[in-house]
Amino acid sequence: MAKRREADSARMSRGGIDGTGPTTAEGCGYNMHMFILFMYVWGITKGKRPCGSVEPVGLDLEVMVTTATGFDPLEFLVQQNPYPFYKELRQNAPVQYIESVGAWGVFRYADVENTFKHPEIFSAKDFTTNAFGEFDPVPEVKSIIATDPPEHSRIRRLANAGFRPGAIKAMEPKVDAVVERLLNNLDSKRAEFDLVSDFAAYVPVNVTADLLGVDDPDVREDFKRWTMDLLKSPSRGVLAQEELDQIRTSVTELRTYFTEQIEYRRKNPGTDLVSDLVRAEEENHTLTATEILSLVALMQFGGSETPSHLISSTVYNLFSHPAILDEVRRDPNRALAAVQETLRQNSPVQMVFQTSTRDVDVAGVTIPADSMVFAYIASANHDETVFDEPEKFILDRPNLNKHLSFATGAHHCIGAPLGRMMCAKAVSGLLTRFPDLQPLETDPEWMPSYWVRGLARYRFTA
């Protein structure tokens, strides 16, 4: 695995931000380091299989489902298809201590939703410490994702300036241009390409660069490298010293570049998100340069990984349901509903990390103070008491928007509208450009991760 990581890292460094560098359909390609991030987050590893070690996912559920008390999210079979396990847990152990990860799992919709509504009990305070450790790009301040109200509310109100409906609408032409450019690059790879590493992974990185006003082509290449290195930081416990040094270098370069850009935007405001954050003011409050820098780092960390998985998972769902695929081909506007239903059915983020601030009773079980809590949004999204026939892929669900994939309450994802729009445009653009698009594998392998759900690779011909 170590040699495989080195090889993939080398190939990633040769590839351009638009996916024009050398790639291969073999192995996990571009996303190797991204899924390693989630394999090793919190320093936990167990029972992982390397990419390429494909085992059928469509197994007998009676064989797959263990007793609820034996649930282990680190097991390969669980990671390949966690939903039968979640179902049993919702029915028999909706709140359970998970020995292998040292955390309390919460599995029913109502209980998961309740954790989001009570950040004073289920706090996000430890997120950046555990995610970045010594590589926290902005340790001077708490990231918005690791703060709770009222401080979280102050920062969020100011940060909203860059994510209002008008700002998202203004981004649409830029997203269209990114998708068009990447689809042009795929023209030369029609015989065989990997949807994950040749397309889906590049869409959010490019859109995020546009959003932050990174226009210089050379700096955009640096931006790609900073983003990929930042995504490795949670796996710091298993990385070689050379990689750790590279993360440290990238974090320093990221800080230097955006610190200078923030100061420049104060004097020369533009139409990018950094300028919006500099201008943001509410009730005589503004964001400090350090707070803006922290928000920029979060955009790089959170805005690049999960959207790529949402794109590839949506395409997977569509090709698994030919009638719905035909419907979206006929009406590309239906791609947004396909993205929404994929968020519910195959959430890119399976659960969120929280910390209990006191002893708390959930579904008759007492979770002790200072415990790690995993709120399983992917299980909540399959709760039969909320969603009829949750295993089915249905675009016209009356409660399609009720999924918890973007969380809810104070920590509802601020970039959700942009993420939905970007992914829908990527999916509709792909299907429109390549009417003869066909997958070369019907049962692709999912990344070995207990946090994120995304395809390791998904090979196509057009």
N, C-alpha and C positions, 0 to 999 in steps of 0.2 A: 504493500500500500504506500509506503514511504517513497519508493522509486516511482510509483505511478503518480503521486502528488507532484514530485519534482518534474516529471515529464510534462504533466498538464500545466504546471506553473510556467514552464519554459514556453510552451505553445501559446498560452494566454498572453505572455509578455510580447510575443511576436505579432499578435493579432491587433488590428486597429479598432478604434471605438465603433466603427461602422460595420465590423465583422468582415473586413476585407482581408485580414491576415490568414495564414494557413490554418485550416481546421480539418477535422476528421470526424467521420460518423462513428468511429470506433471508440469505445470507452465512454466516459462521462463528459469529456471535452471541457468546455468553458466553465461549466458549473461545478467542477470538482472541488475547488476551494470553498465555494459557497455552501455545498452540502456538508463539507467537513466542519464548517463553522457550527452547524447545528448538531452534527454527530457528537461533538465534544463539548458543547456548551455546558457550563457548570463543571467541567472536568470529568464528565462521566462517559465511559465507553464500555460497550459490551456487545458481543455477538454480532458484529457487523460483517456483512459480506461485501466484497469489492464489486464495483460496477462491472458488468460483463458476466457475473455469476448469476445468470437469469434462472429463476425458478418460477413455475407457473403460479399466477396469483389466484386463478379461479379454482381454489381448493374447496373440498367438502367442509362446510362450515362447522359440522360436528367435530371434525378433526381440529379445526383452527381454534374454536372457542374453548378456552380453559375456564375453570371456575373463576369467579370475580376476584376472589382473594389472591389468585395467582397472576393477576394482570401485571405485565411487564412491558412498558412502552419501548424498551430497548431491544426487544426480540424482533428478528427480521420479519417474521410472518405478521406481527402486529403492525409494523411499519408499512408493509406492502398493502395491507387492507385492514385498517383499524376499526372499521365501522361495526362488524359483528361483535367485537369486544366492547365497544362503547354501548351497544344495545343491551348487552347482558349487564353491564355496570349500571346503566340507568335503571334497569328493572330490579337488580338484586343488591347493588352496593353503590348507591348514587354519590356517596361521600366515602372515600377510602384512602388510607395511608398506603402509598406506593413505595415499597421497601427499596426497590432498585434505584430510585432517584431521590429518595429522602424527602418526599413532598406529599401533601394531601391533594388528591384529585377530586374535583367537583364536576359532575357529569350531566345533571339535568338542567334544562333550559332555565327554569325559574331560579334555580340556585346560582347558576353562572351569571345570569342577568343581575341578580342581587349583589354579587361581588362587585360588579361594575358600578352599581348605584351607591355603594358605601365605601368609598376610598378611605374614609377615616378608620375603617376596620380592615379592609383588604388593600393595603398600600402598594404603590409602585416604587417606593423609595429606593429599593436595592437594584433596580434594573441596570443602570449604567455601570455600577461597581462590578456586577457580575458579567455584564456583556463585554466591557472594554478593559477593565482592570487598569494596569499601568498605561494602557494605550488610549485612555479616555482623551479625546481630542481637546476637550475644554473642561478640565477638572475643577476650574475655579468656580463654576456654577453648576447647579443641578440641571440636567436636561429636562425639558418639558415633559418627557415621557417618564421621568423619575421623580416628578413632583406631584403633590396632591393639593386640592383646594385648601386655602384660598390663593396660594402663590401660583399654582397651576392656572387658575382662572385668569389672573392678571396677564401672564405671558401669552396664554391662548387668545385672549381678546385682541391683543396687539398683533399676534402672528396671523390672525384671521385676515388681515389686510391683503395678504397675498393669495388667499384662497376663496375670496368671495366669488359669487357666480359670474360676475363680469370678468374677473381675472381668469377664471377657468375657460370661459368662452373665448377670451383673447388668445388662449394657448392652443386652440384647436388647429389653426393653420400651421403652427409649428409642429404639432404632433403629426398632422397629415404629411408634412415634409419629411419628418424623420422616418415614418413608415414607408413612404414612397422610396426614399433613398435606400433603405434596407432591402426592400423588395427588389429594387434594381440589382442589388448585389447578389440576390438569390438566382437571378436569371442565368448566371454562369454555372449554377450548381443544380440545375433542374434534374439531372440524372439521379442524384441522391444528395440529400442534405439532412442535417439534424435540426429540427425545428427549435430545439432548446438552445443549442450553442451557436447556431448560425443566424437566428432571428430573435426569438423571444428574449434572450438575455440582453440583447443590445438595445431594444426599444426603450426600456426605462432609464438606462444609463444615459442615452442621448437626450431623452426628454428632460431628465433632471439637469443635465448640463445646460440645455436651453433655458430652463426655468431659472437657473441661477446666473444666467448671463455669461456663461463661459463660451466666448465666441472664437477666440484664437485657436486655430487647429492644433498647434503644438501643445497648448495648455489643455485642450480637450483630451489629448492622449495622456497627459499627466493626470487629468481628472479621472480617467478610466482606471489608471493604476492606483490612485489614492483610494478610489471606491473599493476596488477589489481587495486591496490590502486591509482596509478598515473592516471589511466583512470577515477577515480571517481572525480578528483580535479575540473573539470568544474562544477560539481553539488554541490560544497561546500556550496552554500547558503541554501540547504535544508537537509543537512546531520546532524546527531546527533553528539554531541561533541565527543563521543567515536570514531566514524568513522573519524572525523577530526584529532583527536589525532593519530589514526592509520596511516593516510596519512602522517602526519608530521614525524612519526617514520620511515616509509618506505622510504620517501625522504632522510632522514638523513642516513639511512643504505645504500641506493643506492649510495649516494655521497661518503660515506666512502669507500665502497667496490671498486667502479670503480676508485676513486682517487688513491687507493693503486695499483690497477691493471695497471693503466696507467703508474705509476712510475716503476712497475715491468717489464712491456713490454719494457720500454726504455732500460733496462739492459738485458732482456731476451726475445727478440722478438720471436713471434710465427707466425702462419699462419692465425690468426683470424683478424677480422676487427679492433679491438683496436690496434693491432700491425701495421696494414697497415696505420692507421691514425697517429700513432706515427712516422712512417718512412716517411710519405708524405712530399714532399718538391718540391717547384716550384719557380724558379727565386729567390732562397735564402730565400723563405718564408716557414715557417712551422706553424702547428697548435699548439696553446698553450694547456696546460693540461686542462684549463677551457673550451676551445672551443671543445676539444675532448669529455669532459664530457657532454657538451651540446648536441653534436651529438648523443652520446650514449642514453641520455634521450629521444631524439626525436625518435630514433629507437624503444625504448620500447613503446612510446606513439602511434606512427603512424604505426609501423610494426606489431602490434598485433591485432588491432580491425578490420580494413577494410578487410584484407585478409580473415578472418574467414567468413565474410558476402559474399565475392566473391565466396568462395567455396560452401557455402550452396545455394546461388542464382543460380550458374551454374548448380548444381544438380537439383534444382527446374525447371529451364528452360528446361533441358534435359528430365525430366520426364513429362513435359508438352507438349513435342514434341516427341512422340514415334519413329518416323522415324529417327530423328536426334540422339536420344538416341541409336538406333540400329547401326547407322553409327559409333558413337564414341565407342561403345562396340566392333565393328569389327576392328576398327583402333584407338587404344588409343592415337595415335599421334594427332588425331583430337581434343583432349581435349583442346589443346592450343587455337584453333580457337573458341571453345565453350566459353572459358574463355574470350577471346577478345570480342566476341559478347555480352556476359553478361555484360562486362564493359560498352559497349555502351547502351544496352537496359535497364539494371538495375544497374546503377552505384552505388557502395556502398556509395560513397559520393555524395549527391544530389547537394550541392553547396559549394562554398568557401567564407570565410569572407574577405572583403577588406575594406579599408578606403580611401575615396576620398581626395586627397591632395589639390584640388582646385575645383571651380565650373567647371563642365564639361558637355557638351552636348552629350547625347547618344540617337540616334534614335529620335531626335527632342525634347527630354525632358532634362531639366537642373537638374543635380544632384548637390546639394550644396556642398561646401567644408566641410570637416570633417564629412561627412555622412558615416554611415555604408552601405556597398554595398554587396549584395548577388549575386554572379555570378552563375547562375543555370546551372551547367554543365549537369545535368540530362535532363534538357529541351533542351539544345543545342544538345545533343546526339540524340534527337528525331526530330530535325528540318527537315521538309520535303524538304527544299531547298538544303539540303546536303545529306540526306540519304533517298533513295527510300523505301517506305513502312516501315517507322521506327518502327511501332508497331510489325512487324514480326521478328522472330528469324531466321536469315539467316547466316550460317557459311561462305558462299562464297561471301560475299559483296566485291566488288572491292575496296572500301575505308574503309575496316574494321578497319584499324589503325588510322583513322581520328578522332576517338572519343576523347573527352577532359577529360576523367575520371582521367588521371594522370596530368591534366593541360597542359600547353605548355609555351614556352618561358623560362624566367629565373627560374621560380618556377616549371618546369616540374619535376615530382617525380623522385628523384635520385634512388629509389629502385624499379622502375617499372619493369625492367627485372627480378629481383629476385621474385617479387610478382607474375608475370605471370607464371614463371616457377614453383614456389612452388604450386600455386593453380591448375595448370594443372596436376601436379604429384599427388596431393591429389585426384582430381576428377578421373583421369584414374586409380589410384591405388584402389580406392573404387569400381569402376565398375568392375575391373578385379577380385578383391578378392571375391566379392559377386555377382555372375552372376544372382542370384535369388532375388536381392534387390528390394523391393517394398515399396512405401510410404503408410503409414496408414492414410494419410489425403491428399485430393486433393486440398484443398483450405486453406493452412496454413495462420496464421495471421502474418502480418509484425509488426516489432517493432514500437511503437508509438514515432517516432522521425521525426523532420523536417529537420535534417541535414544528417543523415545516413539512408540508406535503407538496411535492413537485416531482415531475418526471425526471429521471436521470438522463434520459435521452429519448427522442421520438423521431425516427428516420422516415423521410418522405421522398417521393419522386413526383415531379410535376411535368 
